[in-house]
């Protein structure tokens, strides 16, 4: 089986990231990404836990909708069902975005 690679974009930084299990829930993939260490021994991405206004932040994956050229949020759950990359037709080699989402504290 070929490697499943994604180009992940956050704050003008793009990193090619190998996904070991593309069928894992999006929430698991986000947790793994938040703790991923680069070759320099530092976290690959800096994920602030609050925004400039002090509101707590959560993060989601997003993918560009080719028809309207807008970034669509890939929700980690719909109802009681965990969602995966496959549920959103994300393929190896696709570009996905990390999107901060403030939530009321």
MMTF fields as JSON, N, C-alpha, C and O atoms, coordinates in Angstrom:
{
  "mmtfVersion": "1.0.0",
  "mmtfProducer": "UNKNOWN",
  "numBonds": 419,
  "numAtoms": 420,
  "numGroups": 105,
  "numChains": 1,
  "numModels": 1,
  "chainsPerModel": [1],
  "groupsPerChain": [105],
  "chainIdList": ["A"],
  "bondAtomList": [4, 2, 8, 6, 12, 10, 16, 14, 20, 18, 24, 22, 28, 26, 32, 30, 36, 34, 40, 38, 44, 42, 48, 46, 52, 50, 56, 54, 60, 58, 64, 62, 68, 66, 72, 70, 76, 74, 80, 78, 84, 82, 88, 86, 92, 90, 96, 94, 100, 98, 104, 102, 108, 106, 112, 110, 116, 114, 120, 118, 124, 122, 128, 126, 132, 130, 136, 134, 140, 138, 144, 142, 148, 146, 152, 150, 156, 154, 160, 158, 164, 162, 168, 166, 172, 170, 176, 174, 180, 178, 184, 182, 188, 186, 192, 190, 196, 194, 200, 198, 204, 202, 208, 206, 212, 210, 216, 214, 220, 218, 224, 222, 228, 226, 232, 230, 236, 234, 240, 238, 244, 242, 248, 246, 252, 250, 256, 254, 260, 258, 264, 262, 268, 266, 272, 270, 276, 274, 280, 278, 284, 282, 288, 286, 292, 290, 296, 294, 300, 298, 304, 302, 308, 306, 312, 310, 316, 314, 320, 318, 324, 322, 328, 326, 332, 330, 336, 334, 340, 338, 344, 342, 348, 346, 352, 350, 356, 354, 360, 358, 364, 362, 368, 366, 372, 370, 376, 374, 380, 378, 384, 382, 388, 386, 392, 390, 396, 394, 400, 398, 404, 402, 408, 406, 412, 410, 416, 414],
  "bondOrderList": [1, 1, 1, 1, 1, 1, 1, 1, 1, 1, 1, 1, 1, 1, 1, 1, 1, 1, 1, 1, 1, 1, 1, 1, 1, 1, 1, 1, 1, 1, 1, 1, 1, 1, 1, 1, 1, 1, 1, 1, 1, 1, 1, 1, 1, 1, 1, 1, 1, 1, 1, 1, 1, 1, 1, 1, 1, 1, 1, 1, 1, 1, 1, 1, 1, 1, 1, 1, 1, 1, 1, 1, 1, 1, 1, 1, 1, 1, 1, 1, 1, 1, 1, 1, 1, 1, 1, 1, 1, 1, 1, 1, 1, 1, 1, 1, 1, 1, 1, 1, 1, 1, 1, 1],
  "groupList": [{"groupName": "UNK", "atomNameList": ["N", "CA", "C", "O"], "elementList": ["N", "C", "C", "O"], "formalChargeList": [0, 0, 0, 0], "bondAtomList": [1, 0, 2, 1, 3, 2], "bondOrderList": [1, 1, 2], "singleLetterCode": "X", "chemCompType": "L-PEPTIDE LINKING"}],
  "groupTypeList": [0, 0, 0, 0, 0, 0, 0, 0, 0, 0, 0, 0, 0, 0, 0, 0, 0, 0, 0, 0, 0, 0, 0, 0, 0, 0, 0, 0, 0, 0, 0, 0, 0, 0, 0, 0, 0, 0, 0, 0, 0, 0, 0, 0, 0, 0, 0, 0, 0, 0, 0, 0, 0, 0, 0, 0, 0, 0, 0, 0, 0, 0, 0, 0, 0, 0, 0, 0, 0, 0, 0, 0, 0, 0, 0, 0, 0, 0, 0, 0, 0, 0, 0, 0, 0, 0, 0, 0, 0, 0, 0, 0, 0, 0, 0, 0, 0, 0, 0, 0, 0, 0, 0, 0, 0],
  "groupIdList": [1, 2, 3, 4, 5, 6, 7, 8, 9, 10, 11, 12, 13, 14, 15, 16, 17, 18, 19, 20, 21, 22, 23, 24, 25, 26, 27, 28, 29, 30, 31, 32, 33, 34, 35, 36, 37, 38, 39, 40, 41, 42, 43, 44, 45, 46, 47, 48, 49, 50, 51, 52, 53, 54, 55, 56, 57, 58, 59, 60, 61, 62, 63, 64, 65, 66, 67, 68, 69, 70, 71, 72, 73, 74, 75, 76, 77, 78, 79, 80, 81, 82, 83, 84, 85, 86, 87, 88, 89, 90, 91, 92, 93, 94, 95, 96, 97, 98, 99, 100, 101, 102, 103, 104, 105],
  "secStructList": [7, 7, 7, 3, 3, 3, 3, 3, 3, 3, 6, 6, 3, 3, 3, 3, 3, 3, 3, 1, 7, 6, 6, 1, 7, 2, 2, 2, 2, 2, 2, 2, 2, 2, 6, 7, 5, 7, 6, 6, 1, 1, 5, 1, 1, 7, 7, 7, 1, 5, 7, 6, 6, 1, 7, 3, 3, 3, 3, 3, 3, 3, 3, 3, 3, 6, 6, 6, 6, 3, 3, 3, 3, 3, 7, 1, 3, 3, 6, 6, 3, 3, 7, 7, 6, 4, 4, 4, 6, 7, 7, 6, 6, 7, 3, 3, 3, 3, 3, 3, 3, 3, 3, 7, 7],
  "xCoordList": [0.839, 0.0, 0.885, 1.845, 0.564, 1.321, 1.067, 0.034, 2.024, 1.85, 0.695, 0.483, -0.05, -1.137, -0.578, -0.344, -0.365, 0.259, -0.718, -1.468, -0.699, -1.502, -0.593, 0.388, -0.914, -0.268, -1.165, -2.296, -0.641, -1.43, -0.945, 0.247, -1.889, -1.574, -2.139, -3.303, -1.261, -1.68, -0.756, 0.465, -1.33, -0.578, 0.561, 1.716, 0.232, 1.199, 2.339, 3.384, 2.149, 3.152, 2.491, 1.405, 3.148, 2.634, 3.609, 4.816, 3.061, 3.873, 3.261, 2.051, 4.097, 3.646, 3.656, 4.683, 2.5, 2.299, 1.854, 0.916, 2.516, 2.138, 1.064, 1.253, -0.052, -1.147, -1.031, -1.155, -0.794, -0.603, -1.903, -1.914, -3.014, -4.304, -5.345, -5.976, -5.54, -6.506, -7.952, -8.841, -8.201, -9.558, -9.815, -10.897, -8.825, -8.998, -9.947, -10.046, -10.639, -11.511, -10.701, -9.534, -11.339, -10.672, -10.168, -9.11, -10.905, -10.475, -9.152, -8.308, -8.959, -7.704, -6.564, -5.459, -6.836, -5.81, -5.396, -4.214, -6.364, -6.045, -5.2, -4.24, -5.545, -4.757, -3.331, -2.381, -3.171, -1.838, -1.059, 0.133, -1.727, -1.069, -0.627, 0.462, -1.458, -1.13, 0.113, 0.796, 0.415, 1.564, 2.73, 3.695, 2.652, 3.689, 4.94, 4.883, 6.059, 7.366, 8.104, 8.116, 8.712, 9.501, 10.905, 11.26, 11.693, 13.063, 13.934, 14.95, 13.52, 14.295, 13.941, 14.491, 13.017, 12.631, 11.567, 11.215, 11.046, 10.003, 8.664, 8.603, 7.584, 6.259, 6.201, 6.735, 5.547, 5.445, 4.624, 5.018, 3.484, 2.619, 2.427, 2.365, 2.335, 2.027, 0.518, -0.036, -0.135, -1.587, -1.917, -1.989, -2.122, -2.526, -3.849, -4.722, -3.983, -5.211, -6.273, -7.437, -5.872, -6.844, -6.533, -5.399, -7.571, -7.35, -6.984, -6.787, -6.895, -6.49, -7.467, -7.089, -8.71, -9.719, -9.812, -10.561, -9.054, -9.093, -10.074, -10.232, -10.738, -11.691, -10.922, -9.948, -11.355, -10.704, -10.855, -11.857, -9.854, -9.86, -9.915, -9.303, -10.664, -10.626, -10.132, -10.144, -9.704, -9.181, -9.876, -10.191, -10.108, -10.728, -9.896, -9.139, -10.061, -9.512, -10.497, -11.702, -9.988, -10.829, -10.293, -9.109, -11.17, -10.785, -11.486, -12.643, -10.766, -11.356, -12.406, -12.168, -13.567, -14.628, -14.293, -14.283, -14.019, -13.561, -14.611, -14.264, -15.877, -16.921, -17.052, -17.241, -16.954, -17.15, -15.856, -15.837, -14.767, -13.452, -13.492, -12.869, -14.231, -14.274, -13.792, -13.938, -13.213, -12.757, -13.957, -14.648, -14.197, -15.296, -14.721, -13.722, -15.356, -14.92, -15.267, -16.377, -14.311, -14.542, -14.866, -13.964, -16.129, -16.57, -16.149, -16.349, -15.562, -15.092, -16.218, -16.012, -17.411, -18.564, -19.799, -19.984, -20.628, -21.954, -22.909, -22.93, -23.705, -24.555, -23.669, -22.799, -23.887, -23.085, -21.942, -21.209, -21.787, -20.801, -19.514, -19.531, -18.391, -17.087, -16.881, -17.243, -16.293, -16.03, -14.545, -13.695, -14.254, -12.883, -12.571, -13.449, -11.33, -10.952, -11.753, -12.14, -11.996, -12.744, -14.182, -14.737, -14.779, -16.146, -16.237, -17.295, -15.126, -15.087, -14.333, -13.979, -14.093, -13.423, -12.043, -11.639, -11.329, -9.957, -9.049, -9.073, -8.25, -7.366, -5.914, -5.579, -5.064, -3.636, -3.158, -3.507, -2.353, -1.856, -2.708, -2.302, -3.891, -4.757, -4.168, -3.348, -4.611, -4.255, -5.423, -6.563, -5.13, -6.137, -5.603, -4.394, -6.508, -6.173, -6.522, -7.48, -5.745, -6.072, -6.791, -6.279, -7.981, -8.814, -9.116, -9.762, -8.656, -9.01, -10.479, -11.006, -11.128, -12.546, -12.753, -12.739, -12.948, -13.19, -14.553, -15.517, -14.624, -15.906, -16.133, -15.18, -17.398, -17.696, -17.144, -17.293, -16.52, -15.939, -16.755, -16.426],
  "yCoordList": [-1.183, 0.0, 1.248, 1.328, 2.218, 3.457, 4.313, 4.184, 5.191, 6.129, 7.071, 7.462, 7.432, 8.4, 9.728, 9.894, 10.671, 11.946, 13.091, 13.116, 14.04, 15.251, 16.46, 16.451, 17.497, 18.795, 19.577, 19.928, 19.844, 20.509, 21.947, 22.2, 22.893, 24.318, 24.969, 24.785, 25.744, 26.52, 27.723, 27.571, 28.906, 30.156, 30.27, 30.47, 30.141, 30.287, 29.271, 29.487, 28.178, 27.108, 25.846, 25.472, 25.19, 23.937, 22.82, 22.937, 21.743, 20.586, 19.348, 19.132, 18.544, 17.249, 16.286, 16.089, 15.689, 14.89, 13.492, 13.338, 12.48, 11.098, 10.67, 10.755, 10.213, 9.716, 8.192, 7.522, 7.664, 6.218, 5.469, 4.432, 6.01, 5.351, 6.363, 7.027, 6.497, 7.466, 7.141, 7.962, 5.958, 5.599, 5.922, 5.64, 6.515, 6.913, 8.113, 8.878, 8.285, 9.462, 10.755, 10.809, 11.791, 13.081, 13.607, 14.234, 13.362, 13.84, 13.193, 13.852, 11.927, 11.234, 11.809, 12.013, 12.068, 12.649, 14.033, 14.374, 14.834, 16.171, 16.072, 16.825, 15.159, 14.963, 14.567, 15.103, 13.64, 13.221, 14.385, 14.541, 15.197, 16.33, 17.36, 17.924, 17.604, 18.598, 18.21, 19.076, 16.921, 16.453, 16.003, 15.43, 16.254, 15.803, 16.666, 17.895, 15.975, 16.613, 16.535, 15.489, 17.635, 17.664, 17.123, 16.737, 17.101, 16.595, 17.428, 16.951, 18.694, 19.56, 19.366, 20.041, 18.436, 18.157, 19.095, 19.005, 20.0, 20.942, 20.534, 19.806, 21.027, 20.771, 21.321, 22.394, 20.577, 21.004, 22.283, 23.212, 22.336, 23.515, 24.025, 23.249, 25.338, 25.971, 26.188, 26.964, 25.502, 25.613, 26.416, 25.842, 27.736, 28.489, 27.949, 27.535, 27.961, 27.446, 28.53, 28.226, 29.818, 30.915, 31.876, 31.954, 32.618, 33.602, 34.957, 35.065, 35.98, 37.307, 37.922, 38.794, 37.483, 38.03, 37.234, 37.605, 36.14, 35.298, 34.146, 33.383, 34.013, 32.909, 31.603, 31.59, 30.507, 29.212, 28.799, 29.111, 28.097, 27.661, 26.15, 25.422, 25.707, 24.323, 24.39, 25.461, 23.276, 23.262, 22.18, 21.101, 22.506, 21.574, 21.514, 22.431, 20.414, 20.337, 21.006, 21.014, 21.559, 22.145, 21.756, 21.456, 21.764, 21.419, 22.384, 22.745, 22.802, 23.734, 23.029, 21.95, 23.658, 23.175, 23.673, 24.88, 22.757, 23.176, 23.946, 24.672, 23.802, 24.491, 25.951, 26.807, 26.254, 27.635, 28.263, 29.445, 27.474, 27.94, 28.533, 29.559, 27.873, 28.242, 27.057, 25.904, 27.357, 26.295, 25.791, 26.569, 24.502, 23.862, 23.108, 22.399, 23.27, 22.587, 21.108, 20.74, 20.267, 18.832, 18.532, 18.409, 18.417, 18.2, 16.811, 15.829, 16.721, 15.426, 14.46, 13.247, 14.998, 14.143, 14.715, 15.93, 13.821, 14.205, 13.305, 12.089, 13.929, 13.136, 12.319, 12.867, 11.029, 10.137, 9.482, 8.669, 9.826, 9.144, 9.94, 11.092, 9.31, 9.898, 9.921, 8.977, 11.013, 11.156, 10.905, 11.112, 10.46, 10.176, 10.991, 11.645, 10.945, 11.605, 11.053, 11.793, 9.753, 9.108, 9.644, 9.749, 9.981, 10.515, 11.827, 12.174, 12.555, 13.833, 13.728, 14.743, 12.508, 12.256, 12.918, 13.411, 12.92, 13.427, 12.3, 11.191, 12.606, 11.62, 11.935, 13.068, 10.934, 11.144, 12.207, 12.177, 13.151, 14.241, 15.497, 16.538, 15.425, 16.601, 17.623, 17.299, 18.862, 19.936, 20.141, 20.322, 20.113, 20.414, 21.556, 21.76, 22.275, 23.446, 23.19, 22.477, 23.771, 23.748, 25.059, 26.145, 24.933, 26.109, 26.264, 25.399, 27.364, 27.61, 28.007, 28.704, 27.556, 27.854, 28.236, 27.372, 29.558, 29.958, 29.46, 29.442, 29.059, 28.655, 29.396, 29.718, 29.67, 30.446, 29.749, 28.539, 30.519, 29.962, 30.275, 29.89],
  "zCoordList": [0.0, 0.0, 0.0, 0.766, -0.854, -0.932, 0.299, 0.957, 0.605, 1.71, 1.408, 0.26, 2.45, 2.331, 2.831, 4.029, 1.917, 2.245, 2.035, 1.058, 2.966, 2.847, 2.936, 3.679, 2.182, 2.357, 3.305, 2.967, 4.499, 5.53, 5.652, 5.826, 5.559, 5.548, 6.811, 7.166, 7.482, 8.65, 8.776, 8.826, 8.828, 8.981, 7.965, 8.34, 6.694, 5.599, 5.64, 5.025, 6.35, 6.398, 5.868, 6.311, 4.917, 4.363, 4.706, 4.494, 5.236, 5.614, 4.972, 5.05, 4.341, 3.828, 5.004, 5.654, 5.269, 6.468, 6.066, 5.284, 6.594, 6.311, 7.307, 8.52, 6.78, 7.604, 7.644, 6.618, 8.827, 8.972, 8.717, 8.054, 9.257, 9.093, 8.605, 9.427, 7.286, 6.776, 7.137, 6.911, 7.696, 8.113, 9.578, 10.093, 10.258, 11.658, 11.732, 10.772, 12.848, 13.006, 12.886, 13.273, 12.344, 12.197, 13.539, 13.597, 14.609, 15.926, 16.33, 16.937, 16.009, 16.306, 15.47, 15.973, 14.199, 13.331, 13.822, 13.787, 14.282, 14.785, 16.056, 16.218, 16.95, 18.168, 17.816, 18.387, 16.888, 16.459, 15.851, 16.115, 15.043, 14.402, 15.435, 15.326, 16.423, 17.458, 18.239, 18.786, 18.297, 19.068, 18.187, 18.69, 16.892, 15.965, 16.089, 16.148, 16.124, 16.268, 14.933, 14.284, 14.531, 13.31, 13.542, 14.656, 12.483, 12.574, 13.513, 14.02, 13.739, 14.627, 16.1, 16.97, 16.377, 17.754, 18.301, 19.477, 17.464, 17.883, 17.278, 16.287, 17.906, 17.333, 15.914, 15.633, 15.021, 13.626, 13.51, 12.805, 14.198, 14.177, 15.594, 16.547, 15.717, 16.995, 17.051, 16.272, 17.97, 18.113, 19.368, 20.455, 19.248, 20.44, 20.98, 20.217, 22.294, 22.896, 23.047, 23.308, 22.881, 22.917, 21.778, 21.306, 21.338, 20.284, 20.894, 22.104, 20.057, 20.518, 21.506, 22.289, 21.482, 22.396, 23.696, 24.6, 23.792, 24.982, 24.889, 25.842, 23.737, 23.554, 23.311, 22.558, 23.946, 23.701, 22.239, 21.594, 21.729, 20.333, 20.225, 21.006, 19.237, 18.797, 17.353, 16.746, 16.807, 15.442, 14.633, 15.134, 13.349, 12.423, 11.149, 10.829, 10.438, 9.094, 8.148, 8.399, 7.077, 6.041, 4.675, 4.52, 3.695, 2.322, 1.386, 1.599, 0.337, -0.61, -1.46, -2.002, -1.563, -2.443, -3.848, -4.087, -4.779, -6.117, -6.912, -7.844, -6.564, -7.325, -6.934, -7.798, -5.635, -5.175, -4.651, -4.306, -4.589, -4.152, -2.741, -2.467, -1.859, -0.445, 0.367, -0.039, 1.522, 2.414, 3.203, 3.862, 3.133, 3.864, 5.062, 4.943, 6.197, 7.42, 7.336, 6.949, 7.702, 7.799, 9.259, 10.087, 9.565, 10.945, 11.411, 10.696, 12.616, 13.102, 13.462, 13.491, 13.737, 14.056, 13.394, 13.317, 12.923, 12.456, 13.21, 13.018, 14.077, 14.961, 15.892, 16.569, 15.922, 16.766, 16.01, 16.573, 14.752, 13.902, 13.749, 13.314, 14.115, 13.839, 12.334, 11.632, 11.844, 10.422, 10.143, 11.009, 8.935, 8.517, 7.264, 6.7, 6.843, 5.597, 4.425, 3.521, 4.452, 3.36, 3.27, 2.177, 4.415, 4.401, 3.634, 3.11, 3.568, 2.864, 1.535, 0.936, 1.083, -0.189, -0.268, -1.321, 0.86, 0.871, 0.391, 0.925, -0.624, -1.238, -0.9, -0.557, -1.0, -0.811, -1.796, -2.977, -1.293, -2.125, -2.059, -2.576, -1.43, -1.322, -0.356, 0.503, -0.523, 0.392, 1.352, 0.925, 2.647, 3.661, 4.53, 4.638, 5.131, 5.922, 7.375, 7.673, 8.281, 9.697, 10.001, 9.73, 10.566, 10.788, 12.268, 12.861, 12.881, 14.276, 14.376, 13.509, 15.442, 15.644, 17.103, 17.98, 17.372, 18.758, 19.231, 18.465, 20.489, 21.038, 22.342, 23.051, 22.664, 23.876, 25.122, 25.294, 25.962, 27.187, 28.32, 29.442]
}
